Amino acid sequence: MKEEIAALFDFDGVVMDTETQYSEFWNKQGERYLNTGNFGRLIKGQTLAQIFDKYFSRIEDVQQQICKELDEFEEEMTYEYLPGIELFFYDLHKNGVKMALVTSSNDKKMSNVYRIYPRFQGWFDKILTSNHFTRSKPNPECFLLGMQLFKVLPRNTYVFEDSFHGLQAGIASGATVVGLATTNSREAIADKADYIIDDFTGMTFERMITLRKVINCLPEYCKDEKNE
């Protein structure tokens, strides 16, 4: 019996070219409240709750102000597909690949995307946001949840990520991890992904399955794979 294959995609910096805009927003917050430069790079791949818990836990009024500004920012920001990804999506659909969006963004943010792209949700069999899991990247819970929902093993799963935390979560899940050199340079993620691409130009189902790695997932996360 043919085994199912799954492709799990992060959103910002993978499906949509948005990370530069977010970096500018969070850099301003870091400078304003924490006297910290390049704060946007520091928090990439983390949920809003995670950012607040770690950096703004005792200043609730600041959290409220950031939420207000972030809501306004996300309503006005632009969302552009990464080059080649729509053709890649079509090819994955044609070949019966299970597809999920796995993002640290929350449902409210994603509603802005659905408003701009009414057909966006149709690309995916599942959409998992920060509202669906309790532990954020770099914990692999979000990717393992995607595999569980699809009943697909890590060895048949491909994760597409750009942030350090996301790449770390993908590797820990046991999936084959394809790093996007969008947010960080190829050199910066060279040791954090199994393969690296600049965008999805020329990416196909056939090319994807040739990237499959043989290494199993970390045993503490993937007991089913280990004991199969």
N, CA and C atoms as a LAMMPS dump frame, in Angstrom:
ITEM: TIMESTEP
0
ITEM: NUMBER OF ATOMS
684
ITEM: BOX BOUNDS ff ff ff
-5.0000000000000000e+02 5.0000000000000000e+02
-5.0000000000000000e+02 5.0000000000000000e+02
-5.0000000000000000e+02 5.0000000000000000e+02
ITEM: ATOMS id mol type element x y z
1 1 1 N 0.834 -1.2 0
2 1 2 C 0 0 0
3 1 3 C 0.875 1.26 0
4 2 1 N 0.551 2.193 -0.871
5 2 2 C 1.333 3.412 -0.991
6 2 3 C 1.161 4.289 0.239
7 3 1 N 2.283 4.739 0.806
8 3 2 C 2.228 5.582 1.995
9 3 3 C 1.941 7.035 1.622
10 4 1 N 1.163 7.704 2.476
11 4 2 C 0.837 9.11 2.26
12 4 3 C 2.084 9.98 2.452
13 5 1 N 2.133 11.078 1.727
14 5 2 C 3.204 12.061 1.847
15 5 3 C 2.593 13.381 2.285
16 6 1 N 3.284 14.081 3.181
17 6 2 C 2.784 15.368 3.67
18 6 3 C 3.823 16.464 3.47
19 7 1 N 3.347 17.657 3.17
20 7 2 C 4.195 18.846 3.083
21 7 3 C 3.633 19.888 4.04
22 8 1 N 4.462 20.341 4.976
23 8 2 C 4.044 21.29 6.01
24 8 3 C 4.782 22.613 5.799
25 9 1 N 4.036 23.687 5.655
26 9 2 C 4.611 24.985 5.31
27 9 3 C 4.424 26.01 6.427
28 10 1 N 5.511 26.673 6.78
29 10 2 C 5.392 27.877 7.589
30 10 3 C 4.759 28.958 6.704
31 11 1 N 4.331 30.048 7.297
32 11 2 C 3.671 31.099 6.518
33 11 3 C 4.616 32.247 6.163
34 12 1 N 4.991 33.039 7.163
35 12 2 C 5.818 34.22 6.902
36 12 3 C 7.218 33.822 6.464
37 13 1 N 7.639 34.346 5.321
38 13 2 C 8.968 34.036 4.813
39 13 3 C 9.045 32.731 4.059
40 14 1 N 7.923 32.005 3.98
41 14 2 C 7.888 30.732 3.252
42 14 3 C 6.795 30.768 2.182
43 15 1 N 5.557 30.884 2.61
44 15 2 C 4.458 31.019 1.65
45 15 3 C 4.362 32.466 1.175
46 16 1 N 4.446 33.392 2.11
47 16 2 C 4.355 34.816 1.787
48 16 3 C 5.645 35.547 2.155
49 17 1 N 5.994 36.522 1.339
50 17 2 C 7.2 37.313 1.569
51 17 3 C 6.855 38.49 2.479
52 18 1 N 6.824 38.232 3.781
53 18 2 C 6.389 39.241 4.754
54 18 3 C 7.423 39.551 5.827
55 19 1 N 8.47 38.767 5.916
56 19 2 C 9.364 38.875 7.068
57 19 3 C 10.049 40.232 7.179
58 20 1 N 10.37 40.847 6.055
59 20 2 C 11.016 42.158 6.116
60 20 3 C 10.117 43.171 6.808
61 21 1 N 8.82 43.106 6.495
62 21 2 C 7.866 44.029 7.12
63 21 3 C 7.78 43.786 8.626
64 22 1 N 7.728 42.503 9.024
65 22 2 C 7.659 42.189 10.453
66 22 3 C 8.939 42.602 11.182
67 23 1 N 10.069 42.427 10.528
68 23 2 C 11.335 42.822 11.154
69 23 3 C 11.326 44.308 11.475
70 24 1 N 10.827 45.108 10.551
71 24 2 C 10.767 46.551 10.772
72 24 3 C 9.845 46.881 11.948
73 25 1 N 8.694 46.204 12.013
74 25 2 C 7.755 46.454 13.108
75 25 3 C 8.378 46.11 14.452
76 26 1 N 8.944 44.906 14.563
77 26 2 C 9.465 44.46 15.855
78 26 3 C 10.769 45.163 16.225
79 27 1 N 11.547 45.574 15.245
80 27 2 C 12.738 46.363 15.554
81 27 3 C 12.349 47.662 16.256
82 28 1 N 11.268 48.273 15.8
83 28 2 C 10.789 49.513 16.427
84 28 3 C 10.332 49.261 17.86
85 29 1 N 9.645 48.125 18.086
86 29 2 C 9.189 47.808 19.444
87 29 3 C 10.378 47.547 20.366
88 30 1 N 11.378 46.849 19.85
89 30 2 C 12.563 46.559 20.647
90 30 3 C 13.319 47.813 21.041
91 31 1 N 13.436 48.733 20.097
92 31 2 C 14.131 49.989 20.376
93 31 3 C 13.336 50.847 21.359
94 32 1 N 12.024 50.856 21.205
95 32 2 C 11.168 51.711 22.026
96 32 3 C 11.073 51.233 23.469
97 33 1 N 10.888 49.931 23.655
98 33 2 C 10.586 49.423 24.997
99 33 3 C 11.747 48.694 25.679
100 34 1 N 12.667 48.156 24.902
101 34 2 C 13.726 47.329 25.487
102 34 3 C 15.121 47.877 25.249
103 35 1 N 15.201 48.978 24.497
104 35 2 C 16.505 49.542 24.143
105 35 3 C 17.394 48.482 23.486
106 36 1 N 16.753 47.682 22.628
107 36 2 C 17.434 46.564 21.972
108 36 3 C 17.366 46.729 20.458
109 37 1 N 18.508 46.632 19.809
110 37 2 C 18.537 46.703 18.355
111 37 3 C 18.332 45.336 17.732
112 38 1 N 17.838 45.321 16.501
113 38 2 C 17.647 44.08 15.748
114 38 3 C 16.755 43.082 16.481
115 39 1 N 15.773 43.587 17.208
116 39 2 C 14.866 42.733 17.981
117 39 3 C 14.048 41.819 17.072
118 40 1 N 13.743 42.286 15.871
119 40 2 C 12.958 41.484 14.939
120 40 3 C 13.596 40.154 14.615
121 41 1 N 14.902 40.137 14.458
122 41 2 C 15.599 38.879 14.17
123 41 3 C 15.58 37.956 15.387
124 42 1 N 15.638 38.538 16.561
125 42 2 C 15.693 37.753 17.796
126 42 3 C 14.422 36.945 18.024
127 43 1 N 13.274 37.477 17.617
128 43 2 C 11.996 36.827 17.949
129 43 3 C 11.357 36.09 16.769
130 44 1 N 12.046 35.984 15.655
131 44 2 C 11.462 35.326 14.482
132 44 3 C 11.046 33.895 14.806
133 45 1 N 9.855 33.515 14.361
134 45 2 C 9.371 32.157 14.559
135 45 3 C 8.641 31.937 15.869
136 46 1 N 8.57 32.971 16.722
137 46 2 C 7.888 32.839 18.006
138 46 3 C 6.465 33.384 17.913
139 47 1 N 5.585 32.822 18.721
140 47 2 C 4.216 33.329 18.771
141 47 3 C 4.189 34.637 19.549
142 48 1 N 3.097 35.37 19.399
143 48 2 C 2.957 36.624 20.132
144 48 3 C 2.956 36.372 21.636
145 49 1 N 2.276 35.314 22.067
146 49 2 C 2.246 34.972 23.495
147 49 3 C 3.645 34.663 24.004
148 50 1 N 4.41 33.981 23.197
149 50 2 C 5.779 33.627 23.569
150 50 3 C 6.642 34.884 23.702
151 51 1 N 6.481 35.812 22.785
152 51 2 C 7.232 37.071 22.831
153 51 3 C 6.869 37.863 24.083
154 52 1 N 5.587 37.946 24.369
155 52 2 C 5.147 38.684 25.558
156 52 3 C 5.655 38.032 26.835
157 53 1 N 5.555 36.718 26.931
158 53 2 C 5.998 36.008 28.136
159 53 3 C 7.486 36.207 28.394
160 54 1 N 8.258 36.234 27.324
161 54 2 C 9.71 36.278 27.469
162 54 3 C 10.25 37.696 27.639
163 55 1 N 9.643 38.655 26.954
164 55 2 C 10.233 39.996 26.926
165 55 3 C 9.364 41.097 27.546
166 56 1 N 8.058 40.874 27.663
167 56 2 C 7.169 41.921 28.15
168 56 3 C 6.229 41.41 29.243
169 57 1 N 6.676 40.444 30.023
170 57 2 C 5.776 39.749 30.952
171 57 3 C 5.228 40.645 32.058
172 58 1 N 5.952 41.649 32.476
173 58 2 C 5.525 42.467 33.616
174 58 3 C 5.035 43.857 33.208
175 59 1 N 4.8 44.051 31.949
176 59 2 C 4.343 45.365 31.481
177 59 3 C 3.119 45.173 30.581
178 60 1 N 1.983 44.919 31.24
179 60 2 C 0.757 44.599 30.514
180 60 3 C 0.257 45.763 29.668
181 61 1 N 0.491 46.988 30.124
182 61 2 C 0.051 48.135 29.329
183 61 3 C 0.806 48.201 28.009
184 62 1 N 2.071 47.793 28.041
185 62 2 C 2.868 47.746 26.812
186 62 3 C 2.353 46.635 25.901
187 63 1 N 2.004 45.5 26.471
188 63 2 C 1.438 44.415 25.675
189 63 3 C 0.189 44.88 24.932
190 64 1 N -0.668 45.594 25.632
191 64 2 C -1.903 46.079 25.019
192 64 3 C -1.613 47.058 23.889
193 65 1 N -0.624 47.917 24.099
194 65 2 C -0.273 48.888 23.065
195 65 3 C 0.315 48.19 21.846
196 66 1 N 1.179 47.205 22.083
197 66 2 C 1.772 46.466 20.969
198 66 3 C 0.692 45.72 20.193
199 67 1 N -0.243 45.101 20.905
200 67 2 C -1.344 44.385 20.244
201 67 3 C -2.14 45.324 19.347
202 68 1 N -2.424 46.502 19.855
203 68 2 C -3.18 47.489 19.08
204 68 3 C -2.421 47.872 17.814
205 69 1 N -1.136 48.17 17.97
206 69 2 C -0.332 48.574 16.82
207 69 3 C -0.14 47.416 15.845
208 70 1 N 0.003 46.199 16.38
209 70 2 C 0.188 45.036 15.518
210 70 3 C -1.069 44.757 14.696
211 71 1 N -2.226 44.885 15.324
212 71 2 C -3.484 44.69 14.596
213 71 3 C -3.599 45.678 13.437
214 72 1 N -3.282 46.93 13.712
215 72 2 C -3.342 47.959 12.672
216 72 3 C -2.315 47.684 11.579
217 73 1 N -1.14 47.258 11.984
218 73 2 C -0.062 46.965 11.038
219 73 3 C -0.445 45.818 10.11
220 74 1 N -0.994 44.744 10.678
221 74 2 C -1.331 43.563 9.883
222 74 3 C -2.505 43.807 8.939
223 75 1 N -3.343 44.752 9.27
224 75 2 C -4.445 45.092 8.374
225 75 3 C -3.96 45.857 7.151
226 76 1 N -2.82 46.524 7.288
227 76 2 C -2.311 47.364 6.206
228 76 3 C -1.142 46.739 5.451
229 77 1 N -0.508 45.729 6.013
230 77 2 C 0.682 45.169 5.383
231 77 3 C 0.333 44.443 4.085
232 78 1 N 1.334 44.264 3.243
233 78 2 C 1.127 43.587 1.964
234 78 3 C 1.526 42.122 2.077
235 79 1 N 0.801 41.273 1.365
236 79 2 C 1.08 39.842 1.346
237 79 3 C 1.315 39.417 -0.101
238 80 1 N 2.526 38.974 -0.398
239 80 2 C 2.869 38.527 -1.744
240 80 3 C 3.408 37.105 -1.679
241 81 1 N 2.879 36.239 -2.548
242 81 2 C 3.368 34.867 -2.6
243 81 3 C 4.847 34.835 -2.968
244 82 1 N 5.58 33.907 -2.373
245 82 2 C 6.966 33.697 -2.739
246 82 3 C 7.019 33.156 -4.169
247 83 1 N 8.006 33.546 -4.964
248 83 2 C 8.078 33.097 -6.358
249 83 3 C 8.027 31.575 -6.489
250 84 1 N 7.178 31.099 -7.38
251 84 2 C 7.1 29.675 -7.701
252 84 3 C 6.204 28.85 -6.817
253 85 1 N 5.72 29.405 -5.711
254 85 2 C 5.023 28.544 -4.749
255 85 3 C 3.641 28.123 -5.238
256 86 1 N 2.958 28.954 -5.996
257 86 2 C 1.627 28.564 -6.461
258 86 3 C 1.699 27.386 -7.434
259 87 1 N 2.685 27.409 -8.322
260 87 2 C 2.868 26.279 -9.24
261 87 3 C 3.242 25.019 -8.468
262 88 1 N 4.05 25.195 -7.43
263 88 2 C 4.433 24.061 -6.588
264 88 3 C 3.215 23.489 -5.882
265 89 1 N 2.358 24.349 -5.361
266 89 2 C 1.117 23.892 -4.731
267 89 3 C 0.267 23.076 -5.702
268 90 1 N 0.124 23.577 -6.92
269 90 2 C -0.656 22.855 -7.928
270 90 3 C -0.089 21.456 -8.152
271 91 1 N 1.238 21.371 -8.24
272 91 2 C 1.884 20.084 -8.505
273 91 3 C 1.711 19.126 -7.331
274 92 1 N 1.802 19.63 -6.117
275 92 2 C 1.592 18.782 -4.941
276 92 3 C 0.165 18.25 -4.911
277 93 1 N -0.798 19.107 -5.206
278 93 2 C -2.198 18.673 -5.258
279 93 3 C -2.377 17.576 -6.299
280 94 1 N -1.779 17.774 -7.452
281 94 2 C -1.914 16.818 -8.549
282 94 3 C -1.376 15.448 -8.164
283 95 1 N -0.375 15.442 -7.291
284 95 2 C 0.25 14.184 -6.883
285 95 3 C -0.268 13.665 -5.543
286 96 1 N -1.354 14.239 -5.057
287 96 2 C -2.016 13.705 -3.869
288 96 3 C -1.309 13.938 -2.555
289 97 1 N -0.436 14.942 -2.488
290 97 2 C 0.289 15.235 -1.252
291 97 3 C -0.635 15.945 -0.262
292 98 1 N -0.605 15.516 0.996
293 98 2 C -1.345 16.186 2.059
294 98 3 C -0.598 17.471 2.418
295 99 1 N -1.321 18.585 2.478
296 99 2 C -0.673 19.873 2.699
297 99 3 C -1.26 20.59 3.908
298 100 1 N -0.368 21.137 4.73
299 100 2 C -0.819 21.91 5.892
300 100 3 C 0.003 23.18 6.021
301 101 1 N -0.663 24.237 6.433
302 101 2 C 0.025 25.444 6.854
303 101 3 C 0.239 25.314 8.354
304 102 1 N 1.475 25.496 8.806
305 102 2 C 1.799 25.373 10.232
306 102 3 C 2.527 26.653 10.637
307 103 1 N 1.811 27.551 11.272
308 103 2 C 2.345 28.887 11.513
309 103 3 C 2.209 29.32 12.967
310 104 1 N 3.141 30.156 13.392
311 104 2 C 3.074 30.744 14.733
312 104 3 C 2.119 31.927 14.776
313 105 1 N 1.587 32.315 13.627
314 105 2 C 0.595 33.391 13.58
315 105 3 C -0.707 32.926 14.22
316 106 1 N -1.498 33.882 14.706
317 106 2 C -2.775 33.516 15.312
318 106 3 C -3.916 33.621 14.302
319 107 1 N -5.093 33.182 14.717
320 107 2 C -6.244 33.166 13.81
321 107 3 C -6.628 34.571 13.349
322 108 1 N -6.488 35.542 14.233
323 108 2 C -6.869 36.909 13.882
324 108 3 C -5.998 37.443 12.759
325 109 1 N -4.708 37.201 12.841
326 109 2 C -3.796 37.642 11.782
327 109 3 C -4.127 36.951 10.475
328 110 1 N -4.399 35.634 10.541
329 110 2 C -4.67 34.89 9.316
330 110 3 C -5.975 35.329 8.662
331 111 1 N -6.911 35.848 9.453
332 111 2 C -8.169 36.324 8.869
333 111 3 C -7.921 37.476 7.901
334 112 1 N -6.867 38.26 8.145
335 112 2 C -6.501 39.323 7.207
336 112 3 C -6.033 38.743 5.882
337 113 1 N -5.311 37.632 5.961
338 113 2 C -4.843 36.962 4.744
339 113 3 C -6.03 36.426 3.951
340 114 1 N -6.974 35.796 4.644
341 114 2 C -8.15 35.242 3.967
342 114 3 C -8.986 36.349 3.318
343 115 1 N -8.975 37.517 3.946
344 115 2 C -9.723 38.649 3.376
345 115 3 C -9.096 39.102 2.057
346 116 1 N -7.773 39.131 2.021
347 116 2 C -7.068 39.572 0.816
348 116 3 C -7.053 38.481 -0.252
349 117 1 N -6.883 37.233 0.198
350 117 2 C -6.851 36.085 -0.72
351 117 3 C -7.971 35.116 -0.334
352 118 1 N -9.178 35.323 -0.831
353 118 2 C -10.327 34.494 -0.436
354 118 3 C -10.141 33.002 -0.702
355 119 1 N -9.29 32.651 -1.652
356 119 2 C -9.096 31.24 -1.992
357 119 3 C -7.899 30.621 -1.275
358 120 1 N -7.258 31.392 -0.412
359 120 2 C -6.023 30.924 0.224
360 120 3 C -6.214 29.612 0.969
361 121 1 N -7.276 29.507 1.743
362 121 2 C -7.49 28.308 2.55
363 121 3 C -7.641 27.055 1.7
364 122 1 N -8.065 27.236 0.465
365 122 2 C -8.257 26.093 -0.416
366 122 3 C -6.982 25.381 -0.812
367 123 1 N -5.844 26.033 -0.6
368 123 2 C -4.575 25.37 -0.91
369 123 3 C -4.299 24.209 0.044
370 124 1 N -4.816 24.292 1.266
371 124 2 C -4.378 23.397 2.334
372 124 3 C -5.479 22.458 2.819
373 125 1 N -5.052 21.255 3.191
374 125 2 C -5.969 20.301 3.821
375 125 3 C -6.193 20.669 5.284
376 126 1 N -5.162 21.263 5.908
377 126 2 C -5.254 21.711 7.299
378 126 3 C -4.51 23.037 7.441
379 127 1 N -5.039 23.904 8.292
380 127 2 C -4.333 25.126 8.661
381 127 3 C -4.198 25.142 10.178
382 128 1 N -2.956 25.09 10.648
383 128 2 C -2.665 25.065 12.08
384 128 3 C -2.001 26.379 12.466
385 129 1 N -2.634 27.11 13.373
386 129 2 C -2.09 28.373 13.854
387 129 3 C -1.678 28.225 15.313
388 130 1 N -1.21 29.313 15.899
389 130 2 C -0.8 29.269 17.309
390 130 3 C -1.966 28.926 18.222
391 131 1 N -3.186 29.063 17.722
392 131 2 C -4.362 28.707 18.518
393 131 3 C -4.567 27.201 18.623
394 132 1 N -3.805 26.42 17.853
395 132 2 C -4.02 24.974 17.803
396 132 3 C -2.987 24.163 18.586
397 133 1 N -1.918 24.794 19.056
398 133 2 C -0.917 24.031 19.807
399 133 3 C -0.457 24.827 21.023
400 134 1 N 0.065 24.102 22.015
401 134 2 C 0.412 24.73 23.291
402 134 3 C 1.875 25.125 23.385
403 135 1 N 2.736 24.417 22.664
404 135 2 C 4.171 24.709 22.715
405 135 3 C 4.622 25.203 21.348
406 136 1 N 5.308 26.324 21.345
407 136 2 C 5.7 26.969 20.101
408 136 3 C 7.049 26.461 19.61
409 137 1 N 7.334 26.718 18.356
410 137 2 C 8.66 26.441 17.811
411 137 3 C 9.679 27.166 18.685
412 138 1 N 10.802 26.552 19.02
413 138 2 C 11.436 25.398 18.381
414 138 3 C 10.948 24.022 18.833
415 139 1 N 9.973 23.959 19.729
416 139 2 C 9.388 22.657 20.047
417 139 3 C 8.683 22.132 18.795
418 140 1 N 8.837 20.853 18.475
419 140 2 C 8.259 20.307 17.24
420 140 3 C 6.78 19.959 17.318
421 141 1 N 6.114 20.302 18.425
422 141 2 C 4.722 19.896 18.612
423 141 3 C 3.84 20.236 17.411
424 142 1 N 4.016 21.435 16.849
425 142 2 C 3.135 21.863 15.758
426 142 3 C 3.279 20.972 14.53
427 143 1 N 4.502 20.576 14.211
428 143 2 C 4.721 19.711 13.053
429 143 3 C 4.284 18.276 13.339
430 144 1 N 4.516 17.826 14.55
431 144 2 C 4.063 16.481 14.92
432 144 3 C 2.542 16.4 14.901
433 145 1 N 1.878 17.496 15.267
434 145 2 C 0.422 17.533 15.197
435 145 3 C -0.044 17.398 13.751
436 146 1 N 0.634 18.088 12.848
437 146 2 C 0.292 17.965 11.435
438 146 3 C 0.43 16.539 10.939
439 147 1 N 1.517 15.886 11.31
440 147 2 C 1.724 14.488 10.917
441 147 3 C 0.638 13.593 11.495
442 148 1 N 0.303 13.843 12.755
443 148 2 C -0.72 13.033 13.424
444 148 3 C -2.072 13.172 12.727
445 149 1 N -2.445 14.394 12.386
446 149 2 C -3.731 14.623 11.727
447 149 3 C -3.794 13.946 10.361
448 150 1 N -2.659 13.915 9.672
449 150 2 C -2.609 13.284 8.354
450 150 3 C -2.295 11.793 8.42
451 151 1 N -1.918 11.315 9.62
452 151 2 C -1.495 9.926 9.802
453 151 3 C -0.325 9.596 8.873
454 152 1 N 0.631 10.524 8.865
455 152 2 C 1.823 10.397 8.029
456 152 3 C 3.049 10.344 8.928
457 153 1 N 3.978 9.462 8.62
458 153 2 C 5.196 9.315 9.41
459 153 3 C 6.2 10.419 9.08
460 154 1 N 7.103 10.731 10.015
461 154 2 C 8.123 11.75 9.756
462 154 3 C 8.941 11.483 8.496
463 155 1 N 9.209 10.212 8.217
464 155 2 C 10.031 9.902 7.046
465 155 3 C 9.342 10.272 5.732
466 156 1 N 8.03 10.469 5.778
467 156 2 C 7.28 10.845 4.579
468 156 3 C 6.784 12.288 4.638
469 157 1 N 7.41 13.072 5.506
470 157 2 C 6.975 14.453 5.713
471 157 3 C 8.086 15.428 5.336
472 158 1 N 7.692 16.519 4.691
473 158 2 C 8.624 17.575 4.287
474 158 3 C 8.183 18.886 4.93
475 159 1 N 9.101 19.51 5.638
476 159 2 C 8.828 20.78 6.311
477 159 3 C 9.561 21.895 5.573
478 160 1 N 8.847 22.975 5.29
479 160 2 C 9.434 24.139 4.631
480 160 3 C 9.421 25.299 5.621
481 161 1 N 10.604 25.766 5.986
482 161 2 C 10.756 26.765 7.046
483 161 3 C 11.851 27.771 6.7
484 162 1 N 11.82 28.908 7.395
485 162 2 C 12.843 29.928 7.171
486 162 3 C 13.524 30.398 8.452
487 163 1 N 12.803 30.428 9.568
488 163 2 C 13.366 30.962 10.812
489 163 3 C 14.188 29.906 11.543
490 164 1 N 15.097 30.361 12.385
491 164 2 C 15.921 29.432 13.164
492 164 3 C 15.056 28.517 14.024
493 165 1 N 14.075 29.098 14.721
494 165 2 C 13.206 28.294 15.585
495 165 3 C 12.403 27.287 14.767
496 166 1 N 11.903 27.715 13.622
497 166 2 C 11.127 26.813 12.78
498 166 3 C 11.955 25.679 12.223
499 167 1 N 13.16 25.985 11.792
500 167 2 C 14.056 24.954 11.265
501 167 3 C 14.414 23.95 12.358
502 168 1 N 14.679 24.461 13.554
503 168 2 C 14.996 23.583 14.68
504 168 3 C 13.83 22.657 14.996
505 169 1 N 12.614 23.194 14.959
506 169 2 C 11.422 22.381 15.216
507 169 3 C 11.249 21.319 14.144
508 170 1 N 11.495 21.689 12.901
509 170 2 C 11.371 20.732 11.811
510 170 3 C 12.344 19.578 11.94
511 171 1 N 13.59 19.891 12.249
512 171 2 C 14.601 18.842 12.425
513 171 3 C 14.226 17.931 13.58
514 172 1 N 13.776 18.511 14.693
515 172 2 C 13.404 17.711 15.861
516 172 3 C 12.224 16.795 15.573
517 173 1 N 11.376 17.18 14.629
518 173 2 C 10.208 16.356 14.298
519 173 3 C 10.568 15.122 13.491
520 174 1 N 11.764 15.115 12.914
521 174 2 C 12.186 13.976 12.111
522 174 3 C 11.87 14.092 10.646
523 175 1 N 11.208 15.176 10.244
524 175 2 C 10.87 15.386 8.839
525 175 3 C 12.113 15.785 8.045
526 176 1 N 12.007 15.698 6.734
527 176 2 C 13.011 16.29 5.867
528 176 3 C 12.744 17.79 5.842
529 177 1 N 13.748 18.593 6.168
530 177 2 C 13.551 20.031 6.326
531 177 3 C 14.213 20.792 5.178
532 178 1 N 13.395 21.562 4.478
533 178 2 C 13.875 22.415 3.397
534 178 3 C 13.879 23.853 3.908
535 179 1 N 15.055 24.447 3.98
536 179 2 C 15.18 25.804 4.488
537 179 3 C 15.06 26.832 3.379
538 180 1 N 14.283 27.872 3.629
539 180 2 C 14.147 28.987 2.693
540 180 3 C 15.095 30.101 3.098
541 181 1 N 16.001 30.483 2.193
542 181 2 C 16.958 31.549 2.482
543 181 3 C 16.319 32.898 2.178
544 182 1 N 15.24 33.184 2.892
545 182 2 C 14.512 34.443 2.716
546 182 3 C 14.758 35.368 3.894
547 183 1 N 14.528 34.872 5.081
548 183 2 C 14.727 35.655 6.301
549 183 3 C 16.197 35.706 6.685
550 184 1 N 16.865 34.579 6.536
551 184 2 C 18.283 34.464 6.865
552 184 3 C 19.048 34.005 5.63
553 185 1 N 20.345 34.233 5.633
554 185 2 C 21.17 33.867 4.482
555 185 3 C 21.371 32.358 4.415
556 186 1 N 21.798 31.884 3.254
557 186 2 C 22.12 30.463 3.094
558 186 3 C 23.173 30.037 4.115
559 187 1 N 24.161 30.889 4.308
560 187 2 C 25.233 30.552 5.239
561 187 3 C 24.708 30.414 6.665
562 188 1 N 23.77 31.269 7.03
563 188 2 C 23.25 31.271 8.4
564 188 3 C 22.44 30.024 8.718
565 189 1 N 21.789 29.434 7.701
566 189 2 C 20.945 28.256 7.956
567 189 3 C 21.554 26.972 7.401
568 190 1 N 22.802 27.047 6.96
569 190 2 C 23.439 25.895 6.31
570 190 3 C 23.44 24.648 7.182
571 191 1 N 23.619 24.811 8.488
572 191 2 C 23.679 23.659 9.391
573 191 3 C 22.35 23.425 10.11
574 192 1 N 21.303 24.092 9.657
575 192 2 C 20.009 24.001 10.342
576 192 3 C 18.911 23.384 9.482
577 193 1 N 19.244 23.001 8.253
578 193 2 C 18.262 22.4 7.345
579 193 3 C 18.932 21.285 6.558
580 194 1 N 18.105 20.377 6.03
581 194 2 C 18.651 19.302 5.203
582 194 3 C 18.994 19.799 3.808
583 195 1 N 18.183 20.741 3.315
584 195 2 C 18.392 21.329 1.996
585 195 3 C 17.981 22.791 2.057
586 196 1 N 18.564 23.6 1.174
587 196 2 C 18.289 25.036 1.175
588 196 3 C 17.904 25.493 -0.228
589 197 1 N 16.843 26.32 -0.304
590 197 2 C 16.438 26.924 -1.564
591 197 3 C 16.202 28.414 -1.336
592 198 1 N 16.294 29.199 -2.406
593 198 2 C 16.063 30.641 -2.298
594 198 3 C 14.576 30.971 -2.373
595 199 1 N 13.859 30.233 -3.202
596 199 2 C 12.405 30.346 -3.317
597 199 3 C 11.922 29.058 -3.976
598 200 1 N 10.692 29.047 -4.476
599 200 2 C 10.129 27.803 -5.009
600 200 3 C 10.204 27.706 -6.53
601 201 1 N 10.959 28.578 -7.151
602 201 2 C 11.123 28.523 -8.597
603 201 3 C 11.726 27.176 -9.005
604 202 1 N 11.026 26.447 -9.865
605 202 2 C 11.519 25.15 -10.316
606 202 3 C 11.268 24 -9.36
607 203 1 N 10.676 24.271 -8.195
608 203 2 C 10.397 23.194 -7.245
609 203 3 C 9.174 22.408 -7.706
610 204 1 N 9.296 21.085 -7.712
611 204 2 C 8.208 20.198 -8.126
612 204 3 C 8.067 19.059 -7.129
613 205 1 N 6.999 18.3 -7.263
614 205 2 C 6.808 17.115 -6.432
615 205 3 C 7.973 16.152 -6.607
616 206 1 N 8.359 15.893 -7.849
617 206 2 C 9.444 14.944 -8.116
618 206 3 C 10.748 15.403 -7.49
619 207 1 N 11.025 16.694 -7.584
620 207 2 C 12.249 17.202 -6.975
621 207 3 C 12.181 17.077 -5.465
622 208 1 N 11.024 17.354 -4.897
623 208 2 C 10.872 17.287 -3.444
624 208 3 C 11.166 15.888 -2.916
625 209 1 N 10.604 14.871 -3.546
626 209 2 C 10.772 13.526 -2.997
627 209 3 C 12.196 13.01 -3.161
628 210 1 N 12.979 13.615 -4.063
629 210 2 C 14.389 13.216 -4.169
630 210 3 C 15.202 13.748 -2.997
631 211 1 N 14.638 14.703 -2.247
632 211 2 C 15.351 15.298 -1.117
633 211 3 C 15.216 14.49 0.161
634 212 1 N 14.354 13.489 0.14
635 212 2 C 14.026 12.741 1.359
636 212 3 C 15.269 12.209 2.062
637 213 1 N 15.334 12.478 3.345
638 213 2 C 16.46 11.984 4.128
639 213 3 C 16.105 10.653 4.767
640 214 1 N 17.105 9.951 5.247
641 214 2 C 16.911 8.623 5.813
642 214 3 C 16.883 8.666 7.334
643 215 1 N 17.445 9.705 7.923
644 215 2 C 17.551 9.799 9.381
645 215 3 C 16.172 9.852 10.022
646 216 1 N 15.961 9.073 11.071
647 216 2 C 14.696 9.101 11.809
648 216 3 C 14.646 10.315 12.727
649 217 1 N 13.487 10.571 13.263
650 217 2 C 13.301 11.691 14.171
651 217 3 C 13.933 11.401 15.53
652 218 1 N 14.008 12.45 16.346
653 218 2 C 14.537 12.282 17.689
654 218 3 C 13.627 11.362 18.485
655 219 1 N 14.172 10.351 19.151
656 219 2 C 13.351 9.341 19.816
657 219 3 C 12.407 9.892 20.872
658 220 1 N 12.793 10.988 21.541
659 220 2 C 11.917 11.515 22.587
660 220 3 C 10.65 12.137 22.013
661 221 1 N 10.661 12.454 20.719
662 221 2 C 9.482 13.041 20.091
663 221 3 C 8.711 12.056 19.229
664 222 1 N 9.39 11.068 18.668
665 222 2 C 8.763 10.245 17.626
666 222 3 C 8.817 8.76 17.961
667 223 1 N 8.187 8.371 19.047
668 223 2 C 8.224 6.977 19.476
669 223 3 C 7.565 6.045 18.467
670 224 1 N 6.499 6.494 17.814
671 224 2 C 5.811 5.645 16.844
672 224 3 C 6.723 5.285 15.687
673 225 1 N 7.496 6.266 15.226
674 225 2 C 8.421 6.026 14.123
675 225 3 C 9.51 5.06 14.568
676 226 1 N 9.996 5.252 15.773
677 226 2 C 11.091 4.427 16.28
678 226 3 C 10.663 2.981 16.442
679 227 1 N 9.419 2.772 16.89
680 227 2 C 8.967 1.421 17.206
681 227 3 C 8.219 0.739 16.078
682 228 1 N 8.136 1.429 14.918
683 228 2 C 7.344 0.862 13.83
684 228 3 C 7.905 -0.486 13.374
